[in-house]
């Protein structure tokens, strides 16, 4: 018997969640009957809810949700109203955030307590109680609608929601009194009294209008060999996506949402953001904030916060920067490294010297070669060059030797011609 009681108790806990609201009751029931902890069960069930709006609005109520104020007012008993959800919304740092528009959803219920018994000197009292009820919704003390669902749109920084559940009653009381007729006392109708009444139950909920200051920069830094190099960064976003040619993309999500329930036994589904970075990409090469794209057609920038997506055009205009190259020296020995500095330093430039052609950014080094004096830089059809001198010390020594031999030859020739001339004169004398 003891074990049976324990089983029934645990079964009651397992089925406390309203699995009947799911189209797939068995899946929900399997989770709630599993050996998972209560937190794990709730997390699993929350992840199974696809249509959040329907889940938070499409249900019937009987008892009040947890922590709801209940009013008894004579003819009206167990009256309550509760703002169940503001949609869309998220909870962050114990504040309810909303973009300033959406729907507010409230539920209510009450019971009617019709009087009985005779009043005062009545020999009989008949009661007839009629009633009507209505939820009236307000935002910052301004009416926004009647009924369970009200739509709103506001630019106010603070959103103060209020739901008044108004129950109007009309109690009709027929009084009967004793009358003596022919020495016989009869309970006869005497008068009718109408007593109007009104009971108002109120619930309030405050939210903060979420207005993040999303900033971004998109700059085409370079274009080279069919590749467009883009520098992009953003701040205060929840996610962003760079979309190209309907196929290639880069998407970065910084925020995920934790799901949790409130207001048992109705289990209203809520969301709480937390930092969790994920990246997806296709057809794009990237490093840090720099992206290389081969086809920029149909380019779009998509930026998202907790609630909205902003689609922006891509500023793809590009103006090439003046190209310049300098060297650390002007004269080099064969084999000595020539250090070439490229301006601007972030541009990938094709450089050529002698039989070497390479692409470099910022700085390039190449060995000096005899008889090779021109270094050429090319970027997007813009070309510039730098001339250097390459000398070998042996060549200079050879040149000096030839020059010295030439000078000696001239001196000897003059001596010989002078001596020959003297002999000729002596012979003829």
Secondary structure, 3 states (H helix, E strand, C coil): CHHHHHHHHHHHHHCCCCHHHCCCHHHHHHHHCCCCCHHHHHHHHHHCCCCHHHHHHCCCCCCCCCCCCCEEECCEEEEEEEEEEEECCEEECCEEEECCEEEEEEEEEEEECCCCCCCCCCCEEEEEEEEEEEEEEEECCEEEEECCEEEEECCCCEEEEEEEEEEEEEEEEEEEEEEEECCEEEEEEEEEEEEEEEEEEEEEEEEEECCCCCEEEEEEEEEECCEEEEEEEEECCCEEEEEECCCEEEEEEEEEEEEEEECCCCCEEEEEEEEEEEEEEECCEEECCEEEECCCCCCEEEEECCCCEEEEECCCCCCCCCCEEEECCCEEECCCEEEEEEECCCCCEEEEECCEEEEECCEEEEECCCCCCEEEEEECCEEEEEECEEECHHHHHHHHHHHHHHHHHHHHHHHHHHHHHHHHHHHHC
